[in-house]
């Protein structure tokens, strides 16, 4: 299938084509904010739930049914590959990824063996099930953590505010650093390849914490490895749109875009117009409502969503074709699902007429 064949608003927007409306999905749309999620999630680590294809499938489908979003995102986690190969990492409730024995030397790297499809057979089973159950116009998004962000968890051993051990390894043993990044890039490629090969239609590479780096350090220590992920996946799956996203990365956006994604994710700090003025009018973007406005309630969230749509307007008042609406980060656990529903509705309703007009004028 080529981009010319698609009828999915998400895939059309990712290709810069006219869609019926601006597509919407939310990072972490399947999760603790939904009462139906809590009803099926069960106890224990999220990694245990991910290993149950029926449970992971149901959780992935829940926001599609509830909100009518234009893409489903696989219920998974960025540390699944490292966990699957036996590195020794789990996701602690209320804390996040935790490794009792962090990666600090070359011997620790031996625990991070190359991943194979069989290591994540349960993820593949979930993807195959979703491919048969999702509406044909709602693609499944694969995802993986970018080498730097996953590496920071493995090296720090838990979430960090200063990344002191990560930056120390980067600067004191550059050879080991690049070997770690190479292994994690390979892991991300294999993990996303497994999902795309079994039914996913697009993917997002999360480099959530890259904003902690200077641009100089990002370009030297991170960019080559992220570029490898996008390049290899473009070779294996040339029709799958690729999204690159990080938080607090305004100073890195040009570099992140040069890594080779189809779509550049923006958090709420960077206006869409500003990003296009810096990287070209044809830049396809995803974002970027501040998640805090969802927590503030229905009216602030709707007003914020309309501001995002105005930021995406062309000089003639029509919406730029290359926009996928999302939050500028993930849905917070205490978000009101009714507020998220209102955001989906206002984006669809506001842009549907404009998209029709744009199509008639093209």
N, C-alpha and C positions, 0 to 999 in steps of 0.2 A: 504493500500500500504506500502511496506517495502522499505528500501534504495536499496535493490537489484533490485527492480522493476523500479526505476526511470530512466528517460532519460534526465532529466534536468541537464545541466552542473553545475548549482548552487548547486542543491541538491546532486549531485555526489561529488563535491568538499567538501561540508559540511560533507559528510560521509567519506572523505578520499579515495574516489574511483577514478579510471581513468575516465576522462571526455574528450570530443572531443577537448576542449580548456579550458584555464583558464577563468572562468566566471568573468564578470564585472558588477558592478552596482555602482551608486554614491549616497552617502547620499545627500539629497536635490536635486536629479536629476530632480524632477518636481518642477519648481519654476521660480523665476524672471529672470533667465538667458535665458529663452526660450521666443521668441516673441509670439509663439502660446499660451503660458500660459497667457501672458498679454492680449491676445485677448479674453479670456474667463473668466478670474479671476473676473472682476467686481470690484466695489468699496467696501469699508467697511472692517471690520475685517476679517482675515483669518478664524476665527471661524464661520463667516456667510457663507463663501464659503464651508466649510467642511460640513455644514448642508444641502447642496444641492447635493444629490447623483449623479445626472447627471453631474454636474460641477466637483465634486471630482473624479468621474470615468474618465472623459475626461482628467483631469490634470494628473492623475496617469498614463494613457496610453500614454501621449505625448512623454516622453523620450524613451519608449519602441519602438514606431514607428520610432522616429527620429534616435536614436543611435543603436538600436538592442542590448540593454543591456540584460543580462541574468536573471534579476529579476526586478520586479516592486515593489516599496515601496508605501504603502498607503499614499495618500495625507491627512495628518492629523497633529496633533500637540500634544506635550506631556502634555499640560494643558487642553486638551479636557475633561478628566474625572472630574477634579476639576470644570471646567466651567459647565459641564453637571449636576452636583449635586447642583449647585447654590452657590458655595463658594464665588463667586464674583471676577473673574479674567478674563482679556481680553488680547489680544495681540495687543499692540500699534505699529503702523507702525514706523519703524526706532528705536524702543526701545526694544520691546520684551514683555514678559509677565508682566503685571502690575496688582496688587491687591490694591485697595484703602484702604481696611482694612486688613492688613497682619495678619497672624496667629502668635500671640504672647503669648497667654495664653490658658487655658483649655476651656474657653467659646468659643474662636475662633475655637477650634477643632470641636465643635458641628455643625459648618457650613459645615464641610467636612463629610457629612454622607456617609455610604457605597453605592457604585455605583451598579446599576443593569443593566442588558442588555437593558431594556426598555429606560434607560437614554440616551443610544447612539444608538437608533434605526436607525438613519440616517447613522451612520458609518456602521452598519450591512447591511443596504440596499446597500451602496456603495460596500462593500466587495462582497456581493452576485452578484452584477452586474459585477464586475471585474472578478469574477470566471468564468463567462460565456463568457467574451470577450477577456481575455488574451490568448495567444498561450499556448498550453498544456505544453510546455517545459519551460515556463517562470512563476515561482511561484510568488505569491503575498506575500510580506513581511509585516507582522503585526509589530507594535512597540508600545512601551510605554516608558515613562520616569521612571527611577529608583527612588525609594523613596527619596534618598538624593537630587538628582537634582531637582525634582518637589518640594520637601519640601523647598529647598533654595529659590525658586521663591515665594512660599506662605509665607514664614517667612520674607524674605527681602522686599517683595512687588514689586520688580522689579529686573532686572539683577544687579549683584553685583560684585565688584572686590575683596572685602575682606571678605564677608560673616560674617560680625561682629554679626549680630543678630542671624544667624543660629548657629554659634559656641557658642554664649553666651547661647542660649537655651540648646544646647547640654551639656554644662558644668554646668549650674545652676539649671536645672530641668530635670534630666535624665529620670525620670519616664514619664513626659509629652513628652519628645523627643521620647522615644520608642513607646509611644502610637500614636504619629503622624506618625512615620515610619511604624508602624503596619497598620494603616489605609491606608497609601499610597501604601504599599505592596499589600494589599487586592485589592485596586483600580487597580493597574497595572495588577494583576492576572486576575481580571474580564474583564478588557479592552482587554487584549491580548486573553483571552479565547473566548470572543465574536467574535474576528476577526478569530481565528483559527477554531472555530466551524462553521463558515459560508463561508469558502473557502480559507482563507490564508494558506500558506504552510510552513512558517517559521516565526521567529520573531527576533527582535533586542530590547534589553533593553539598552536605552541610559542613562548612568550615566555621562553625559557630564562634569559636574563640580566636580566630585569626586577628581580630581587631586589637589584641594585646601586643601585637608586633609593630615595629616601625616598618615603613615601606621598604627601607633598605634591607632589613632582615627578612621580610616576607619574600622579596625578590630573590634573595640569595639562598635561603634555607627552605622555602616552602613552594614557591611558584613552580619550579621545575617538576615537582612531584604531582601537584594538582594538574598541571598541563598534561602530564603523562596519562592521568586518569581520563581526562576528556578526550585526548587524542586516540587512545586505544579503544574506548567505547564508541567513538564516532566511526572508527574503522569497522568494528564488529556490528554496530547497530546504527547505520547512518540515518535512519528515519526517526530515531528516538530523540525528541527534544531533551536538552540538558540544561538544568537550572543550577546556578552557583549562588550560594547564600552564606552570608556571615553577619555578625552583629557588631556594631560599632566600627564598621569597615569603610567609612567614607573616604579615608585617606588611602585606601587600598583598591578602590573600585576599578581604576584603570588596569591595575595589575591583575585583579581577579577576572576581569573581562578578557584580558589577553590570554588567560588560561584556556579559552576556547569554548565557553558555554554558549548555548543558544539563547538563553534567558538569564538576565542578571537580576538576582533578588536584592531588594533594597529594604533596609530597616526604616523606621519612622524618622530618622534624623536627616535623611537625604531626600530632598524634593525630586520628584520624577523629572520635572523640567530641567533641574540642575544636572541630573545624570545625563540627560540627552544632550544638553549644551556642551558637556565635556566629552562625550563619547559618540555623538552622532545622532541625528534625528531618527535613524532607523533602529536605534537600540530598543530591544524588546525587554520589558521589565516586569518584575513581579513585586507586588507590595501595595501599600505599605502603611496601613492603619496602625496607629499605636495601640497595642493590646490594653493599655491602661484605660483607654476610652471605652472599651467594652465593659470593663469593671465599673466605670463611672455611670453606666446606665444606658437606656435606650436612646434618649435624645442626644447625649454627647456622642454616642457611637454612630448614629445616623449622620449627624453633622460632620463628624470626622470622615466618614465614608464619602460623603458628597464632596468634601474638600479634596480627597484623593482623586476623585473622578475629575474635578475641575483642574487639578494639577496635570492630568493626562490629556486635557483638551488641546486640540490644534487651534490655530488662529481663526479657523472658520467655525469654531464652536463644536465641531464633531470630535468624538473620542479617537485618539490614536489607536490604530489597530493592534499594536503590539503591547497589550497590557493584560496581565493576569492579576486579578485583585486578590490580595492576601493581607494578613497582618504583617507587621514589621518584625514579629517574632511569634512564638507559639501561643496558643490559647492557654490562659492561666486556669488552674484547676477550679478556682471559685468563680469562673465566668458564668453568667446566666445564659443558658441555651436560647432563651427567648430573645435576648439581645443579639446573639449571633444570627438567629433566624431573621431578625429585622434587617441586619446588615446585608445578608444574602438577598433578601427581597428588594431592598432599595437599590442595590447595584444592578440586579437583573432588570427591574422595572425602569430605572432611570436610563439605562444604556440600550435597552431593546429598541426603542423608537429611534435613537441616534444611530444604532447599527443599521437599521433598515434604511434610514435616509442615506447613510454613507454608501450602502450597497447600491442604492438607486442612482447615486451620483458618480459611481465609479465606472 
